[in-house]
């Protein structure tokens, strides 16, 4: 058997893992969007600005943490600015741009967090046993250390 090709059982495990994650994630995003109007990208940007930057974050730091291209983030920020969620200002040093969460953006983020938390609990955490949590935690640590 070729070690470079997955067998049927390995492929099935991969598809089950991927499908489970996608179903959970899409349900969480659907509930958030229905209740707040925020997209997955909106929430990711606002959450990172608030969490990592305490309301302000360099645009390049957002690119890095979102794992998006500069162009994708720039276009998304333009749409968020038009909706009053963020604003961008050149840094005083002249090197780069700072993205600032507005009061509307902070309010939208604060409104979305309980909805996201409730959905994560409903669709993921409530489905797990203590043993499942331990296994997932160990797997995530092992995978994260390997990357």
C-alpha positions in Angstrom: 0.0 0.0 0.0 1.3 3.4 -0.9 1.9 5.5 2.2 1.3 8.7 0.2 -2.3 7.7 -0.4 -5.0 7.6 2.2 -6.9 4.3 2.5 -10.8 4.3 2.6 -10.9 4.4 6.4 -8.5 7.3 6.7 -10.4 9.2 4.0 -13.6 8.5 5.8 -12.2 9.8 9.1 -10.9 12.9 7.3 -14.3 13.6 5.8 -16.2 13.1 9.1 -13.8 15.5 10.9 -14.1 18.1 8.2 -17.9 17.7 7.9 -18.5 17.9 11.6 -16.4 21.1 11.9 -18.2 22.7 8.9 -21.6 21.9 10.3 -20.9 23.2 13.7 -19.1 26.3 12.4 -21.9 27.2 9.9 -24.6 26.8 12.5 -22.7 29.2 14.9 -22.2 31.7 12.1 -25.8 31.4 10.9 -27.2 32.2 14.3 -24.8 35.1 14.8 -25.6 36.6 11.4 -29.4 36.1 11.9 -29.3 37.9 15.2 -26.7 40.6 14.6 -26.2 41.1 10.9 -22.5 40.5 11.4 -20.7 38.2 9.0 -18.0 35.7 10.0 -15.3 38.2 8.8 -16.9 41.1 10.6 -16.9 39.2 13.9 -13.3 38.0 13.3 -12.0 41.6 12.7 -14.0 43.2 15.5 -13.0 40.4 18.0 -9.3 40.6 17.2 -9.3 44.4 17.4 -11.0 44.3 20.8 -9.1 41.2 22.1 -5.6 41.8 20.8 -5.5 45.5 20.5 -7.9 46.8 23.1 -9.9 48.7 20.4 -7.0 49.5 18.0 -4.8 47.3 15.9 -2.4 47.7 13.1 -3.8 46.5 9.8 -0.8 44.3 9.2 -1.5 42.6 12.6 -5.0 41.9 11.5 -3.8 40.4 8.2 -1.5 38.1 10.1 -4.1 37.0 12.7 -6.9 36.6 10.2 -4.6 34.7 7.8 -6.1 36.8 5.0 -4.3 38.6 2.1 -3.8 42.3 2.5 -6.2 42.9 -0.4 -9.0 40.8 1.1 -8.7 42.5 4.4 -8.5 45.9 2.8 -11.7 45.3 0.8 -13.5 43.9 3.9 -12.4 46.9 6.1 -13.7 49.3 3.4 -17.2 47.6 3.7 -17.0 47.7 7.5 -16.0 51.4 7.4 -19.0 52.1 5.2 -21.3 50.4 7.8 -19.6 52.4 10.6 -18.1 49.4 12.4 -14.4 50.5 12.1 -12.3 53.3 10.9 -8.7 53.4 9.6 -6.1 56.0 10.3 -2.4 56.3 9.3 -0.1 55.5 12.1 1.8 58.5 13.5 5.1 56.9 12.4 3.9 56.8 8.9 4.4 53.1 8.6 1.1 51.4 8.2 -2.5 51.9 9.1 -4.3 51.5 12.4 -7.8 50.0 12.5 -10.0 51.3 15.2 -13.3 49.8 16.4 -16.1 52.4 16.6 -18.7 52.6 19.3 -21.1 51.0 16.8 -18.6 48.2 16.1 -18.0 47.6 19.8 -21.8 47.5 20.4 -22.3 45.0 17.6 -19.4 42.9 18.9 -20.8 43.0 22.5 -24.3 42.0 21.2 -22.9 39.1 19.2 -20.7 37.5 21.9 -23.5 35.9 23.9 -25.2 34.6 20.8 -21.9 33.1 19.5 -21.2 31.6 23.0 -24.7 30.1 23.2 -24.4 28.6 19.8 -21.0 27.1 20.4 -22.3 25.6 23.6 -25.4 24.3 21.9 -23.8 22.8 18.8 -20.5 21.8 20.2 -19.7 21.8 23.9 -23.0 20.3 25.1 -22.3 17.4 22.8 -19.0 16.5 24.5 -18.2 14.3 27.5 -15.3 15.1 29.8 -13.4 12.4 27.9 -14.1 14.0 24.6 -12.9 17.3 25.9 -9.7 15.8 27.1 -9.1 14.0 23.8 -9.8 17.1 21.7 -7.6 19.2 23.9 -4.7 16.8 23.6 -5.2 16.5 19.8 -5.3 20.3 19.4 -2.1 20.7 21.4 -0.3 18.0 19.4 -1.5 19.5 16.1 -0.6 23.1 17.1 2.8 22.0 18.3 3.5 20.4 15.0 2.7 23.4 12.9 
